Amino acid sequence: MEQIMIVEDDIGLNRGLSKALKVDNRQIISCQNLKEAREQLLCGSVSLILLDINLPDGSGLDLLREIKEKTPDIPVV
């Protein structure tokens, strides 16, 4: 099953993206901060990550660097 992770602290935008991208054969993983995103990434791989830069507990750019070091083949938008 395809998995898309959305890392966005704006609840309305996060829900809207989740709803727009949801289809039968796709799982949406919704995170509102870096801590949640890091925990979810430990649980398994994702097909795509939609990443906000300004998050309440740090910069999305830090997470982007971590992702690209460990799994450079995952696309991040």
C-alpha positions as CSV (number, residue, x, y, z in Angstrom):
1,M,0.0,0.0,0.0
2,E,1.3,3.5,-0.9
3,Q,1.9,5.8,2.1
4,I,2.1,9.5,2.0
5,M,3.2,11.5,5.1
6,I,2.0,15.0,5.6
7,V,4.0,17.1,8.1
8,E,2.0,20.3,8.6
9,D,1.2,22.1,11.8
10,D,-1.8,24.0,10.4
11,I,-4.6,21.6,11.3
12,G,-7.0,22.8,8.6
13,L,-4.4,22.5,5.9
14,N,-3.3,19.1,7.2
15,R,-6.8,17.8,7.1
16,G,-7.5,19.3,3.7
17,L,-4.4,17.7,2.2
18,S,-5.2,14.4,3.8
19,K,-8.7,14.4,2.4
20,A,-7.6,15.5,-1.1
21,L,-4.9,12.8,-1.3
22,K,-6.9,9.9,0.2
23,V,-7.8,7.1,-2.2
24,D,-8.6,3.4,-1.5
25,N,-5.1,2.1,-2.1
26,R,-3.3,4.9,-0.3
27,Q,-2.7,5.5,3.4
28,I,-2.2,9.0,4.7
29,I,0.1,9.6,7.7
30,S,-0.7,12.9,9.3
31,C,1.9,14.6,11.6
32,Q,1.8,18.1,13.1
33,N,5.4,18.4,14.3
34,L,8.9,17.0,13.9
35,K,8.6,14.6,16.9
36,E,5.6,12.9,15.4
37,A,7.2,12.7,12.0
38,R,10.4,11.2,13.3
39,E,8.4,8.6,15.3
40,Q,6.3,7.7,12.2
41,L,9.4,7.3,10.0
42,L,10.7,4.7,12.4
43,C,7.6,2.6,11.9
44,G,8.2,2.1,8.2
45,S,8.8,3.6,4.8
46,V,6.7,6.1,3.0
47,S,6.3,6.8,-0.7
48,L,6.2,10.6,-0.5
49,I,6.6,13.3,2.2
50,L,4.9,16.7,2.1
51,L,6.9,18.7,4.6
52,D,6.3,22.1,6.1
53,I,9.4,24.1,6.8
54,N,8.2,26.1,9.9
55,L,7.0,23.7,12.6
56,P,6.4,24.3,16.3
57,D,9.3,22.2,17.5
58,G,11.9,23.1,14.8
59,S,12.7,23.4,11.2
60,G,11.5,21.0,8.5
61,L,14.8,21.5,6.8
62,D,16.5,19.6,9.7
63,L,14.1,16.7,9.1
64,L,14.7,16.9,5.3
65,R,18.5,16.5,5.9
66,E,17.9,13.5,8.2
67,I,15.6,11.9,5.6
68,K,18.0,12.5,2.7
69,E,20.9,11.0,4.7
70,K,19.0,7.8,5.7
71,T,16.6,7.3,2.7
72,P,17.6,9.5,-0.2
73,D,15.2,7.8,-2.6
74,I,12.0,9.1,-0.8
75,P,10.7,12.2,-2.6
76,V,10.1,15.2,-0.3
77,V,8.0,18.2,-1.3
